[in-house]
């Protein structure tokens, strides 16, 4: 929708310029493009992950929307699978030269993933 509005605005502006009217802009879209995705906060997997995060870390989980592209859209938007983007470290360090994650962050996330999987599949710790 935003892309269509941008194209419409550019083309409308071009009609007001004599040269551009005779030589209309040709727009080319390049680079990574990702459709948005979301999962409701009350989805069972979101609530389970939040509970397990709090159990392991001892703090309330924080939910935030992220402005970058991810394959989550394929699972949630196309396949209809409720999905959460979650992982160790700082996302600003991801997919860059010398990408790394602190071992403590990796271990904490592994505990949270394992506990979430067990509880989500019905395992009762007691």
Secondary structure as UniProt FT lines:
FT   HELIX           2..14
FT   TURN            15..16
FT   HELIX           18..22
FT   TURN            41..42
FT   HELIX           44..57
FT   HELIX           72..73
FT   HELIX           74..78
FT   HELIX           91..93
FT   TURN            94..95
FT   TURN            97..98
FT   HELIX           103..120
FT   TURN            121..122
//
